[in-house]
Amino acid sequence: MSCDPGESVGAFLCQAGQVLRAAAIENPRLEARLLLAHALGATTEALLRDPRAAVPPDAAARFRAALEARLVATPVAHILGMQGFWTLDLAVSPATLIPRPDSEALVEAALDLFPEPAAPIRVLDLGTGTGCLLLAVLSERPNAFGIGVDLVPEAAALAAANAARNGLADRAAFLAGDWAAALAGRFDLILSNPPYIESDAIAGLMPEVARHEPRSALDGGADGLEAYRHLAAILPGLLAPGGAAVIELGAGQRQAVEALALSGGLVPEGCRSDLGGVERALVLRPGRQRR
């Protein structure tokens, strides 16, 4: 495929698509549109409506810089500074994981657990990152209030900004801390997407992940289960009677995590798969307290 030379939207998209395809980037045409729309401050729909429109020199320079960043595996979300999740637009940064559609399975499971829209539930999000899980639930349950905790102060600050961006700041608070060490009280719903990648496997992940996303949010220890052991120990003391936790799993981890939960006094109550068929959202209930 050849591209017409020039400084038009169509020419830039064609040329960028070829460059991205040659670099084995998935969905090169889509990514080219996203990057050019960002450089122009326009929508992708606007690009398609007028492919002959000229690209101003300053926007062309921004687009070329964005394209160069993408070719060294910088995630598109980091270049754009934003990522969609559920119905929300969330700011992202290298301090947090980029929200993924797989994690929406946790939101679906949580909403099924508390189907009454007016339920005044108390929510805790451990390892909140961008705040995506907590904010998605709050957006659907207008009487809910939540706290998000992250070990990284920059992540907690970003999550607070995302709450404000989406009109949820009055029902969400974000703290920097070590899991729930600074918290008292119990919660109706606890959410967590903990680090669950085996330490030795991180280097083999896609370069967008291995090079650009925070290791602290990926590294689950030698067997990928370190964070789950900690959660199994602390969740019984954090869940209110009748409450539930929804925990994200890595592929193939359900059996091992359920065993850890049972050893900590929690009762597994089903698991929701993501759109790829991976068992992703494990539901846990408080069990009989051990003596």
Secondary structure, DSSP 4 states (H G I P E B T S, - for coil): -----SSBHHHHHHHHHHHHHHTT-SSHHHHHHHHHHHHHT--HHHHHH-TTPBPPHHHHHHHHHHHHHHHTT--HHHHHTEEEETTEEEE--TTSPPP-GGGHHHHHHHHHHS--TT---EEEEET-TTSHHHHHHHHH-TT-EEEEEESSHHHHHHHHHHHHHTT-GGGEEEEESSTTTT--S-EEEEEE----B-GGGGGGS-HHHHHHS-GGGTB--TTS-HHHHHHHHHGGGTEEEEEEEEEE--TT-HHHHHHHHHHTTEEEEEEEE-TTS-EEEEEEEE-PPP-
